[in-house]
Structures are given as structure tokens and as C-alpha cells.
Amino acid sequence: MSKLIVDGIHKNFGSVTALQKISLEVAEGEFICLLGPSGSGKTTLLRIIAGLEQATSGKIILDGKTITWGAWHLQAEQRQIGLVFQNYAVWPHMTVEENVAFPLASLPLNRGEKEEKVRRAIRAVGLAGLEKRSPAQLSGGQLQRVALARALVTNPRVMLFDEPLSNLDARLRDEMRSQLRSWHQELKLTTVYVTHDQAEAMAMADRVAVMAEGRLQQIGGPTEIYREPCNHFVARFLGKANFSAGMVLRSVGSGENHSYLIKSLMGEIIARSREPLTPGTQVEVVIRPEDVEILPPLARQKGGNWRVTEVEFGGPMTTYRVNFEEGGSSWYVMALGQPWYPVGSEVTLKVRDAWVLPTAVEQGQIMEDRRSSGISTRPQPVAVGSA
């Protein structure tokens, strides 16, 4: 097992900045996902770690040894890093065992040693018995295993994956996701995995590093970044999210966690916060759809009620889209079971959990409910009750 340190990696392609001072550490045996939309820089970072791309500045350290320092980098073949590409890159004219053996050709090993390494790698990925088959005789999942075996055969210190499941159908993708996770738990190889699929990252990773526009937005465990996003982008990118402007009324509860009573469009709700807040501070709160309870309508509320505008049945869960009659706010609600509220129904919403975003809303990203409620677009101290 090996420890990987990425320290201030910056990358320019001419006048275009692809990476902006990326720093992260991958512990020995850790499985970390680089997650972000297309163009966020995650594959560029992976290629720099692999030695296939030169950084503009910054360092990469593997097991205490510098392998990248600015434009200087140790050659890819000298890094002992395994890489599985998105398109498998399996040689069509070679058999399974010939593909797996290919990286060993330049190593100072005798024939017996090479054959034993190939056998071990093929067994590790569950392809025993298929050694003599050609790629044309294999399924997509089997081709992916050939690519994995070829990366494992050199006993890499670190494994890198560049969206390896994106070419598979949904059922096979779920199956391979589970198998890759089982493989990692067995071998405990330090792993960096690139994906744009949120569900894939959340299901597989020990930690997730969310990237956007060449910057590292947030890094943490899947539960942490989903339940406690650091900014508006992370909250939106990791599934559906509802946002509400609000004002801190007072602190509630005790202990290490900060919880506050917030005056919002939903009325008074309790929201958690990473940092202590002063009563009267205006904030933005994020609420996940599964943390909103949908109920039959109560008495007509001042200013209007919530009304169902869309219903999406998803098997065990039903997703509702509901609009507030006054102000135009639109929220998502996820509830167990079959649809009970058809389009057009008036409903009441009850918030079970909420999180105060610790950073201000970026310029230009002003939420509709903040405008309609008359609350200022930037957090600032105000007198309690003035909103």
C-alpha cells in the first residue's frame, strides 16, 4: 500500500487553466473518487498523477518520493502506477492472457515469473478459464476485467481509474461497481477513481473529492458531502436540493453540533451549521427532498399554499415537484411508496432536517425564494424580526 500526496498542482493549456492549485492526500489503501461534471479537470489531474501529462506547477509525492515537480516528471513506466482507461484499450488481436501479459514485456522477468503473474492477475478478476479467448468473444464486463487484470499484473503501488464503467449498460454497471468495491476491499490498493456519476462515487468511495472548473470544491466522506455541502454547487451537484433564504432567530440544543431556529419561507425550521451563527444573521439553507414530509393541506396559509405540479413514480420512492402559490418557489419532495397526491393537489410541507450553507451564495446565484421573500441577497447581521 502507498500514500499519495498531490500538492498545489496547477495546469494550463495555453491560455486555458485546467487545474487551479489542487491539493489532496490519499491514504494508504484508501479509495477516493474525483467527482465532477465534464470539464472540471478530474481526468487531467488523473493523467498528471499517472505521468501522462505534465503539470505547470506543483508537486506529487508517492511514498515519500517526488514523482512530479512542475514540468519535471518521472516517466509513467517508472511510477509503478496502474491505469484503467474509459475505453478499456484492449488489443483486439491478442488473447486475454496476451493482453494481460503485455505490460510485463519490458520487465526483467523470466518466462515462468511472467506466466505466474499473469495467472494471478486473471484469477484476481474472475477470468480464469477465458485465457485463450479473443476480445471479440468477451462481454463488456469481461473486457473491463481484462483491462483491470492488465493494470494489476505489474503489482502497482497505486491504481487509477478513468470513468471505467461509463460504457456499460445500467445493470452491468451496478454489477461491476460492486465487484470493483469487493476487489478493493480484498487487495487494499490505494485507488483514485474518476467519475461524473454521483451514485457511483457515493457507493464506492471512502472519500469523495468534488471538482468544478479546475478547483477542488469539497472533499470528505460520502455522507458528509451529501448531508453537509460546503457551497451551492456541491449541494446541487450531489442530487436534488431545495434552497431557502432565512434568518437566524436563536440557537437550539447543546453539544458540539450547532443547531439554530431559522425563520424561512417554510416558517420556522431547525437547521444544522458547521460554524456558530449570530441571531439576526441572514443565511441560505439547503434541504434534501427526502428530508421534507408531504402532508394533506392544513388551513389556508397566509400568502398561499404549496401545490403539486409534477409526480414521478420511481418504484420504492415517489418524487413530487411542488410550487408555492405566491413567490414562485419550487421544491422537490421524495416520499416512500406510491403517489398519494396527484398533480394539482394542495399540500403542506414539513422540514425534518436542514443544513446552513457555510459559504455565501456566489454572485449571480440568487435563489428565487430569497428574492420573493424580501430577504437580502447577501448574509449580514440584521435585527431579529426585521425580515
TORKOL-4160 file (C-alpha; in steps of 0.2 Angstrom, whole numbers, padded with zeros to 4 digits, m for minus):
387
<pt num="1" X="0000" Y="0000" Z="0000"/>
<pt num="2" X="0006" Y="0018" Z="m0004"/>
<pt num="3" X="0002" Y="0035" Z="0001"/>
<pt num="4" X="m0001" Y="0048" Z="m0012"/>
<pt num="5" X="0001" Y="0067" Z="m0010"/>
<pt num="6" X="m0005" Y="0080" Z="m0023"/>
<pt num="7" X="0002" Y="0097" Z="m0018"/>
<pt num="8" X="m0003" Y="0113" Z="m0027"/>
<pt num="9" X="m0005" Y="0105" Z="m0044"/>
<pt num="10" X="m0009" Y="0119" Z="m0057"/>
<pt num="11" X="m0011" Y="0115" Z="m0076"/>
<pt num="12" X="m0013" Y="0127" Z="m0090"/>
<pt num="13" X="m0016" Y="0123" Z="m0108"/>
<pt num="14" X="m0011" Y="0139" Z="m0117"/>
<pt num="15" X="m0022" Y="0152" Z="m0110"/>
<pt num="16" X="m0034" Y="0140" Z="m0103"/>
<pt num="17" X="m0032" Y="0135" Z="m0084"/>
<pt num="18" X="m0037" Y="0117" Z="m0082"/>
<pt num="19" X="m0032" Y="0115" Z="m0064"/>
<pt num="20" X="m0030" Y="0128" Z="m0050"/>
<pt num="21" X="m0019" Y="0123" Z="m0036"/>
<pt num="22" X="m0026" Y="0106" Z="m0032"/>
<pt num="23" X="m0020" Y="0098" Z="m0016"/>
<pt num="24" X="m0026" Y="0082" Z="m0008"/>
<pt num="25" X="m0019" Y="0067" Z="0001"/>
<pt num="26" X="m0024" Y="0049" Z="m0002"/>
<pt num="27" X="m0020" Y="0037" Z="0012"/>
<pt num="28" X="m0013" Y="0020" Z="0011"/>
<pt num="29" X="m0026" Y="0008" Z="0005"/>
<pt num="30" X="m0039" Y="0022" Z="0003"/>
<pt num="31" X="m0052" Y="0023" Z="m0012"/>
<pt num="32" X="m0055" Y="0041" Z="m0017"/>
<pt num="33" X="m0066" Y="0047" Z="m0031"/>
<pt num="34" X="m0063" Y="0063" Z="m0041"/>
<pt num="35" X="m0081" Y="0068" Z="m0045"/>
<pt num="36" X="m0087" Y="0082" Z="m0056"/>
<pt num="37" X="m0095" Y="0087" Z="m0072"/>
<pt num="38" X="m0086" Y="0087" Z="m0089"/>
<pt num="39" X="m0073" Y="0100" Z="m0090"/>
<pt num="40" X="m0070" Y="0100" Z="m0071"/>
<pt num="41" X="m0052" Y="0094" Z="m0073"/>
<pt num="42" X="m0053" Y="0077" Z="m0065"/>
<pt num="43" X="m0046" Y="0067" Z="m0079"/>
<pt num="44" X="m0032" Y="0080" Z="m0082"/>
<pt num="45" X="m0027" Y="0078" Z="m0063"/>
<pt num="46" X="m0028" Y="0059" Z="m0065"/>
<pt num="47" X="m0016" Y="0059" Z="m0081"/>
<pt num="48" X="m0004" Y="0070" Z="m0071"/>
<pt num="49" X="m0003" Y="0058" Z="m0057"/>
<pt num="50" X="m0001" Y="0044" Z="m0070"/>
<pt num="51" X="0013" Y="0053" Z="m0078"/>
<pt num="52" X="0004" Y="0055" Z="m0095"/>
<pt num="53" X="0003" Y="0074" Z="m0093"/>
<pt num="54" X="0015" Y="0087" Z="m0087"/>
<pt num="55" X="0009" Y="0099" Z="m0073"/>
<pt num="56" X="0013" Y="0118" Z="m0075"/>
<pt num="57" X="0017" Y="0119" Z="m0056"/>
<pt num="58" X="0015" Y="0109" Z="m0040"/>
<pt num="59" X="0021" Y="0093" Z="m0034"/>
<pt num="60" X="0016" Y="0075" Z="m0032"/>
<pt num="61" X="0024" Y="0063" Z="m0019"/>
<pt num="62" X="0022" Y="0044" Z="m0019"/>
<pt num="63" X="0028" Y="0035" Z="m0004"/>
<pt num="64" X="0039" Y="0050" Z="0001"/>
<pt num="65" X="0047" Y="0051" Z="m0016"/>
<pt num="66" X="0043" Y="0066" Z="m0028"/>
<pt num="67" X="0037" Y="0060" Z="m0045"/>
<pt num="68" X="0031" Y="0076" Z="m0052"/>
<pt num="69" X="0038" Y="0094" Z="m0048"/>
<pt num="70" X="0031" Y="0107" Z="m0060"/>
<pt num="71" X="0036" Y="0102" Z="m0078"/>
<pt num="72" X="0048" Y="0089" Z="m0072"/>
<pt num="73" X="0040" Y="0072" Z="m0070"/>
<pt num="74" X="0046" Y="0054" Z="m0068"/>
<pt num="75" X="0041" Y="0044" Z="m0083"/>
<pt num="76" X="0025" Y="0034" Z="m0082"/>
<pt num="77" X="0033" Y="0017" Z="m0084"/>
<pt num="78" X="0044" Y="0021" Z="m0069"/>
<pt num="79" X="0030" Y="0025" Z="m0057"/>
<pt num="80" X="0023" Y="0008" Z="m0054"/>
<pt num="81" X="0005" Y="0015" Z="m0056"/>
<pt num="82" X="m0009" Y="0005" Z="m0064"/>
<pt num="83" X="m0021" Y="0014" Z="m0075"/>
<pt num="84" X="m0038" Y="0008" Z="m0082"/>
<pt num="85" X="m0045" Y="0018" Z="m0096"/>
<pt num="86" X="m0063" Y="0023" Z="m0100"/>
<pt num="87" X="m0062" Y="0013" Z="m0117"/>
<pt num="88" X="m0053" Y="m0002" Z="m0110"/>
<pt num="89" X="m0039" Y="0000" Z="m0123"/>
<pt num="90" X="m0038" Y="m0019" Z="m0125"/>
<pt num="91" X="m0028" Y="m0026" Z="m0140"/>
<pt num="92" X="m0041" Y="m0034" Z="m0152"/>
<pt num="93" X="m0028" Y="m0046" Z="m0160"/>
<pt num="94" X="m0022" Y="m0053" Z="m0143"/>
<pt num="95" X="m0030" Y="m0066" Z="m0132"/>
<pt num="96" X="m0035" Y="m0062" Z="m0114"/>
<pt num="97" X="m0018" Y="m0069" Z="m0107"/>
<pt num="98" X="m0008" Y="m0060" Z="m0120"/>
<pt num="99" X="m0017" Y="m0043" Z="m0116"/>
<pt num="100" X="m0013" Y="m0046" Z="m0098"/>
<pt num="101" X="0005" Y="m0050" Z="m0101"/>
<pt num="102" X="0008" Y="m0035" Z="m0112"/>
<pt num="103" X="0015" Y="m0024" Z="m0098"/>
<pt num="104" X="0027" Y="m0037" Z="m0092"/>
<pt num="105" X="0037" Y="m0037" Z="m0109"/>
<pt num="106" X="0049" Y="m0024" Z="m0104"/>
<pt num="107" X="0052" Y="m0031" Z="m0086"/>
<pt num="108" X="0067" Y="m0041" Z="m0082"/>
<pt num="109" X="0057" Y="m0057" Z="m0078"/>
<pt num="110" X="0060" Y="m0075" Z="m0084"/>
<pt num="111" X="0046" Y="m0084" Z="m0093"/>
<pt num="112" X="0040" Y="m0093" Z="m0078"/>
<pt num="113" X="0038" Y="m0077" Z="m0067"/>
<pt num="114" X="0029" Y="m0069" Z="m0081"/>
<pt num="115" X="0016" Y="m0083" Z="m0083"/>
<pt num="116" X="0013" Y="m0084" Z="m0064"/>
<pt num="117" X="0010" Y="m0065" Z="m0063"/>
<pt num="118" X="m0002" Y="m0067" Z="m0077"/>
<pt num="119" X="m0011" Y="m0081" Z="m0069"/>
<pt num="120" X="m0013" Y="m0072" Z="m0053"/>
<pt num="121" X="m0020" Y="m0056" Z="m0061"/>
<pt num="122" X="m0033" Y="m0066" Z="m0071"/>
<pt num="123" X="m0039" Y="m0076" Z="m0056"/>
<pt num="124" X="m0040" Y="m0060" Z="m0046"/>
<pt num="125" X="m0053" Y="m0053" Z="m0058"/>
<pt num="126" X="m0063" Y="m0069" Z="m0061"/>
<pt num="127" X="m0057" Y="m0073" Z="m0079"/>
<pt num="128" X="m0050" Y="m0090" Z="m0075"/>
<pt num="129" X="m0054" Y="m0101" Z="m0090"/>
<pt num="130" X="m0055" Y="m0087" Z="m0103"/>
<pt num="131" X="m0037" Y="m0085" Z="m0105"/>
<pt num="132" X="m0037" Y="m0090" Z="m0124"/>
<pt num="133" X="m0052" Y="m0080" Z="m0129"/>
<pt num="134" X="m0051" Y="m0065" Z="m0140"/>
<pt num="135" X="m0058" Y="m0048" Z="m0135"/>
<pt num="136" X="m0072" Y="m0051" Z="m0149"/>
<pt num="137" X="m0078" Y="m0066" Z="m0139"/>
<pt num="138" X="m0080" Y="m0056" Z="m0122"/>
<pt num="139" X="m0094" Y="m0046" Z="m0115"/>
<pt num="140" X="m0092" Y="m0028" Z="m0110"/>
<pt num="141" X="m0090" Y="m0033" Z="m0092"/>
<pt num="142" X="m0077" Y="m0046" Z="m0096"/>
<pt num="143" X="m0067" Y="m0033" Z="m0107"/>
<pt num="144" X="m0067" Y="m0022" Z="m0092"/>
<pt num="145" X="m0059" Y="m0036" Z="m0081"/>
<pt num="146" X="m0046" Y="m0039" Z="m0094"/>
<pt num="147" X="m0041" Y="m0020" Z="m0093"/>
<pt num="148" X="m0041" Y="m0022" Z="m0074"/>
<pt num="149" X="m0030" Y="m0038" Z="m0074"/>
<pt num="150" X="m0018" Y="m0029" Z="m0086"/>
<pt num="151" X="m0016" Y="m0015" Z="m0073"/>
<pt num="152" X="m0014" Y="m0027" Z="m0059"/>
<pt num="153" X="m0001" Y="m0038" Z="m0066"/>
<pt num="154" X="0014" Y="m0026" Z="m0063"/>
<pt num="155" X="0009" Y="m0025" Z="m0044"/>
<pt num="156" X="0006" Y="m0007" Z="m0044"/>
<pt num="157" X="0008" Y="0004" Z="m0029"/>
<pt num="158" X="m0007" Y="0015" Z="m0034"/>
<pt num="159" X="m0022" Y="0011" Z="m0046"/>
<pt num="160" X="m0030" Y="0024" Z="m0056"/>
<pt num="161" X="m0047" Y="0023" Z="m0065"/>
<pt num="162" X="m0054" Y="0035" Z="m0078"/>
<pt num="163" X="m0073" Y="0033" Z="m0079"/>
<pt num="164" X="m0071" Y="0014" Z="m0082"/>
<pt num="165" X="m0090" Y="0010" Z="m0081"/>
<pt num="166" X="m0097" Y="0023" Z="m0092"/>
<pt num="167" X="m0098" Y="0012" Z="m0107"/>
<pt num="168" X="m0108" Y="m0002" Z="m0099"/>
<pt num="169" X="m0127" Y="m0003" Z="m0098"/>
<pt num="170" X="m0136" Y="0001" Z="m0081"/>
<pt num="171" X="m0137" Y="m0017" Z="m0075"/>
<pt num="172" X="m0119" Y="m0022" Z="m0079"/>
<pt num="173" X="m0113" Y="m0005" Z="m0072"/>
<pt num="174" X="m0121" Y="m0009" Z="m0055"/>
<pt num="175" X="m0113" Y="m0027" Z="m0055"/>
<pt num="176" X="m0096" Y="m0020" Z="m0060"/>
<pt num="177" X="m0097" Y="m0007" Z="m0046"/>
<pt num="178" X="m0100" Y="m0020" Z="m0033"/>
<pt num="179" X="m0086" Y="m0031" Z="m0040"/>
<pt num="180" X="m0073" Y="m0016" Z="m0040"/>
<pt num="181" X="m0078" Y="m0012" Z="m0022"/>
<pt num="182" X="m0076" Y="m0030" Z="m0017"/>
<pt num="183" X="m0059" Y="m0031" Z="m0026"/>
<pt num="184" X="m0053" Y="m0015" Z="m0017"/>
<pt num="185" X="m0058" Y="m0022" Z="0000"/>
<pt num="186" X="m0048" Y="m0038" Z="m0004"/>
<pt num="187" X="m0032" Y="m0030" Z="m0011"/>
<pt num="188" X="m0032" Y="m0014" Z="m0001"/>
<pt num="189" X="m0023" Y="m0005" Z="m0015"/>
<pt num="190" X="m0023" Y="0014" Z="m0014"/>
<pt num="191" X="m0035" Y="0020" Z="m0028"/>
<pt num="192" X="m0040" Y="0036" Z="m0037"/>
<pt num="193" X="m0056" Y="0034" Z="m0047"/>
<pt num="194" X="m0063" Y="0047" Z="m0059"/>
<pt num="195" X="m0082" Y="0048" Z="m0062"/>
<pt num="196" X="m0096" Y="0061" Z="m0066"/>
<pt num="197" X="m0109" Y="0049" Z="m0059"/>
<pt num="198" X="m0114" Y="0054" Z="m0041"/>
<pt num="199" X="m0122" Y="0037" Z="m0037"/>
<pt num="200" X="m0106" Y="0028" Z="m0042"/>
<pt num="201" X="m0095" Y="0039" Z="m0031"/>
<pt num="202" X="m0106" Y="0039" Z="m0016"/>
<pt num="203" X="m0107" Y="0020" Z="m0017"/>
<pt num="204" X="m0089" Y="0016" Z="m0020"/>
<pt num="205" X="m0078" Y="0029" Z="m0012"/>
<pt num="206" X="m0071" Y="0031" Z="0006"/>
<pt num="207" X="m0070" Y="0049" Z="0002"/>
<pt num="208" X="m0076" Y="0060" Z="m0012"/>
<pt num="209" X="m0067" Y="0075" Z="m0020"/>
<pt num="210" X="m0079" Y="0086" Z="m0029"/>
<pt num="211" X="m0072" Y="0096" Z="m0043"/>
<pt num="212" X="m0078" Y="0111" Z="m0054"/>
<pt num="213" X="m0069" Y="0122" Z="m0066"/>
<pt num="214" X="m0052" Y="0116" Z="m0061"/>
<pt num="215" X="m0055" Y="0119" Z="m0042"/>
<pt num="216" X="m0057" Y="0106" Z="m0028"/>
<pt num="217" X="m0074" Y="0111" Z="m0020"/>
<pt num="218" X="m0075" Y="0099" Z="m0006"/>
<pt num="219" X="m0068" Y="0083" Z="0000"/>
<pt num="220" X="m0075" Y="0071" Z="0013"/>
<pt num="221" X="m0084" Y="0055" Z="0016"/>
<pt num="222" X="m0100" Y="0052" Z="0005"/>
<pt num="223" X="m0112" Y="0056" Z="0019"/>
<pt num="224" X="m0103" Y="0072" Z="0024"/>
<pt num="225" X="m0103" Y="0080" Z="0007"/>
<pt num="226" X="m0121" Y="0075" Z="0004"/>
<pt num="227" X="m0128" Y="0080" Z="0021"/>
<pt num="228" X="m0116" Y="0095" Z="0024"/>
<pt num="229" X="m0111" Y="0103" Z="0007"/>
<pt num="230" X="m0099" Y="0117" Z="0008"/>
<pt num="231" X="m0107" Y="0128" Z="m0005"/>
<pt num="232" X="m0121" Y="0130" Z="m0018"/>
<pt num="233" X="m0113" Y="0120" Z="m0032"/>
<pt num="234" X="m0109" Y="0104" Z="m0021"/>
<pt num="235" X="m0127" Y="0104" Z="m0014"/>
<pt num="236" X="m0134" Y="0105" Z="m0032"/>
<pt num="237" X="m0122" Y="0093" Z="m0040"/>
<pt num="238" X="m0125" Y="0079" Z="m0027"/>
<pt num="239" X="m0143" Y="0075" Z="m0031"/>
<pt num="240" X="m0158" Y="0086" Z="m0030"/>
<pt num="241" X="m0158" Y="0100" Z="m0017"/>
<pt num="242" X="m0170" Y="0113" Z="m0011"/>
<pt num="243" X="m0164" Y="0130" Z="m0005"/>
<pt num="244" X="m0172" Y="0143" Z="0006"/>
<pt num="245" X="m0167" Y="0160" Z="0012"/>
<pt num="246" X="m0168" Y="0163" Z="0031"/>
<pt num="247" X="m0164" Y="0172" Z="0046"/>
<pt num="248" X="m0156" Y="0165" Z="0062"/>
<pt num="249" X="m0168" Y="0168" Z="0077"/>
<pt num="250" X="m0158" Y="0159" Z="0091"/>
<pt num="251" X="m0148" Y="0144" Z="0095"/>
<pt num="252" X="m0156" Y="0127" Z="0100"/>
<pt num="253" X="m0149" Y="0112" Z="0108"/>
<pt num="254" X="m0132" Y="0109" Z="0115"/>
<pt num="255" X="m0116" Y="0099" Z="0112"/>
<pt num="256" X="m0103" Y="0100" Z="0099"/>
<pt num="257" X="m0115" Y="0102" Z="0084"/>
<pt num="258" X="m0123" Y="0119" Z="0081"/>
<pt num="259" X="m0142" Y="0120" Z="0078"/>
<pt num="260" X="m0152" Y="0135" Z="0075"/>
<pt num="261" X="m0170" Y="0140" Z="0074"/>
<pt num="262" X="m0172" Y="0149" Z="0057"/>
<pt num="263" X="m0186" Y="0160" Z="0050"/>
<pt num="264" X="m0189" Y="0155" Z="0032"/>
<pt num="265" X="m0201" Y="0153" Z="0018"/>
<pt num="266" X="m0206" Y="0137" Z="0026"/>
<pt num="267" X="m0210" Y="0145" Z="0043"/>
<pt num="268" X="m0198" Y="0142" Z="0057"/>
<pt num="269" X="m0187" Y="0127" Z="0054"/>
<pt num="270" X="m0172" Y="0120" Z="0064"/>
<pt num="271" X="m0156" Y="0119" Z="0054"/>
<pt num="272" X="m0138" Y="0112" Z="0057"/>
<pt num="273" X="m0122" Y="0123" Z="0055"/>
<pt num="274" X="m0104" Y="0119" Z="0054"/>
<pt num="275" X="m0100" Y="0136" Z="0062"/>
<pt num="276" X="m0108" Y="0146" Z="0076"/>
<pt num="277" X="m0120" Y="0159" Z="0070"/>
<pt num="278" X="m0126" Y="0176" Z="0077"/>
<pt num="279" X="m0145" Y="0179" Z="0080"/>
<pt num="280" X="m0151" Y="0190" Z="0066"/>
<pt num="281" X="m0139" Y="0184" Z="0053"/>
<pt num="282" X="m0146" Y="0180" Z="0036"/>
<pt num="283" X="m0142" Y="0163" Z="0029"/>
<pt num="284" X="m0146" Y="0151" Z="0015"/>
<pt num="285" X="m0152" Y="0134" Z="0020"/>
<pt num="286" X="m0152" Y="0118" Z="0009"/>
<pt num="287" X="m0165" Y="0104" Z="0012"/>
<pt num="288" X="m0164" Y="0087" Z="0003"/>
<pt num="289" X="m0180" Y="0081" Z="m0004"/>
<pt num="290" X="m0181" Y="0066" Z="0007"/>
<pt num="291" X="m0180" Y="0077" Z="0022"/>
<pt num="292" X="m0196" Y="0086" Z="0018"/>
<pt num="293" X="m0213" Y="0077" Z="0023"/>
<pt num="294" X="m0228" Y="0080" Z="0012"/>
<pt num="295" X="m0244" Y="0080" Z="0021"/>
<pt num="296" X="m0263" Y="0084" Z="0017"/>
<pt num="297" X="m0266" Y="0103" Z="0017"/>
<pt num="298" X="m0270" Y="0112" Z="0033"/>
<pt num="299" X="m0280" Y="0128" Z="0034"/>
<pt num="300" X="m0277" Y="0140" Z="0020"/>
<pt num="301" X="m0260" Y="0149" Z="0024"/>
<pt num="302" X="m0257" Y="0167" Z="0023"/>
<pt num="303" X="m0248" Y="0171" Z="0006"/>
<pt num="304" X="m0253" Y="0155" Z="m0002"/>
<pt num="305" X="m0251" Y="0136" Z="m0001"/>
<pt num="306" X="m0240" Y="0123" Z="m0009"/>
<pt num="307" X="m0247" Y="0114" Z="m0025"/>
<pt num="308" X="m0241" Y="0098" Z="m0033"/>
<pt num="309" X="m0235" Y="0102" Z="m0051"/>
<pt num="310" X="m0226" Y="0085" Z="m0056"/>
<pt num="311" X="m0227" Y="0067" Z="m0050"/>
<pt num="312" X="m0213" Y="0055" Z="m0054"/>
<pt num="313" X="m0216" Y="0037" Z="m0048"/>
<pt num="314" X="m0199" Y="0028" Z="m0046"/>
<pt num="315" X="m0204" Y="0011" Z="m0038"/>
<pt num="316" X="m0200" Y="0012" Z="m0019"/>
<pt num="317" X="m0199" Y="0031" Z="m0020"/>
<pt num="318" X="m0211" Y="0045" Z="m0027"/>
<pt num="319" X="m0204" Y="0062" Z="m0031"/>
<pt num="320" X="m0215" Y="0077" Z="m0031"/>
<pt num="321" X="m0212" Y="0094" Z="m0038"/>
<pt num="322" X="m0222" Y="0107" Z="m0028"/>
<pt num="323" X="m0224" Y="0126" Z="m0031"/>
<pt num="324" X="m0228" Y="0139" Z="m0018"/>
<pt num="325" X="m0243" Y="0149" Z="m0025"/>
<pt num="326" X="m0235" Y="0166" Z="m0020"/>
<pt num="327" X="m0217" Y="0169" Z="m0025"/>
<pt num="328" X="m0215" Y="0155" Z="m0037"/>
<pt num="329" X="m0203" Y="0144" Z="m0026"/>
<pt num="330" X="m0202" Y="0126" Z="m0032"/>
<pt num="331" X="m0196" Y="0112" Z="m0022"/>
<pt num="332" X="m0193" Y="0093" Z="m0023"/>
<pt num="333" X="m0200" Y="0081" Z="m0011"/>
<pt num="334" X="m0196" Y="0062" Z="m0010"/>
<pt num="335" X="m0208" Y="0050" Z="m0001"/>
<pt num="336" X="m0209" Y="0032" Z="0001"/>
<pt num="337" X="m0222" Y="0022" Z="m0008"/>
<pt num="338" X="m0235" Y="0025" Z="m0022"/>
<pt num="339" X="m0241" Y="0043" Z="m0027"/>
<pt num="340" X="m0254" Y="0049" Z="m0015"/>
<pt num="341" X="m0255" Y="0067" Z="m0021"/>
<pt num="342" X="m0260" Y="0069" Z="m0039"/>
<pt num="343" X="m0255" Y="0084" Z="m0049"/>
<pt num="344" X="m0265" Y="0099" Z="m0044"/>
<pt num="345" X="m0266" Y="0094" Z="m0025"/>
<pt num="346" X="m0264" Y="0107" Z="m0012"/>
<pt num="347" X="m0252" Y="0100" Z="0001"/>
<pt num="348" X="m0242" Y="0105" Z="0017"/>
<pt num="349" X="m0223" Y="0103" Z="0018"/>
<pt num="350" X="m0214" Y="0099" Z="0034"/>
<pt num="351" X="m0195" Y="0100" Z="0035"/>
<pt num="352" X="m0187" Y="0087" Z="0045"/>
<pt num="353" X="m0168" Y="0092" Z="0043"/>
<pt num="354" X="m0159" Y="0106" Z="0035"/>
<pt num="355" X="m0141" Y="0112" Z="0033"/>
<pt num="356" X="m0135" Y="0130" Z="0033"/>
<pt num="357" X="m0123" Y="0133" Z="0019"/>
<pt num="358" X="m0106" Y="0139" Z="0027"/>
<pt num="359" X="m0102" Y="0150" Z="0012"/>
<pt num="360" X="m0111" Y="0165" Z="0004"/>
<pt num="361" X="m0121" Y="0162" Z="m0012"/>
<pt num="362" X="m0110" Y="0166" Z="m0027"/>
<pt num="363" X="m0113" Y="0182" Z="m0037"/>
<pt num="364" X="m0127" Y="0179" Z="m0049"/>
<pt num="365" X="m0134" Y="0163" Z="m0040"/>
<pt num="366" X="m0148" Y="0172" Z="m0030"/>
<pt num="367" X="m0162" Y="0160" Z="m0026"/>
<pt num="368" X="m0180" Y="0164" Z="m0031"/>
<pt num="369" X="m0187" Y="0162" Z="m0013"/>
<pt num="370" X="m0174" Y="0174" Z="m0007"/>
<pt num="371" X="m0180" Y="0187" Z="m0019"/>
<pt num="372" X="m0198" Y="0184" Z="m0016"/>
<pt num="373" X="m0197" Y="0184" Z="0002"/>
<pt num="374" X="m0189" Y="0201" Z="0003"/>
<pt num="375" X="m0173" Y="0195" Z="0012"/>
<pt num="376" X="m0157" Y="0202" Z="0007"/>
<pt num="377" X="m0146" Y="0193" Z="m0006"/>
<pt num="378" X="m0131" Y="0193" Z="0005"/>
<pt num="379" X="m0129" Y="0186" Z="0023"/>
<pt num="380" X="m0127" Y="0200" Z="0035"/>
<pt num="381" X="m0132" Y="0204" Z="0053"/>
<pt num="382" X="m0150" Y="0212" Z="0055"/>
<pt num="383" X="m0161" Y="0215" Z="0069"/>
<pt num="384" X="m0171" Y="0199" Z="0075"/>
<pt num="385" X="m0189" Y="0200" Z="0067"/>
<pt num="386" X="m0185" Y="0213" Z="0054"/>
<pt num="387" X="m0186" Y="0201" Z="0040"/>
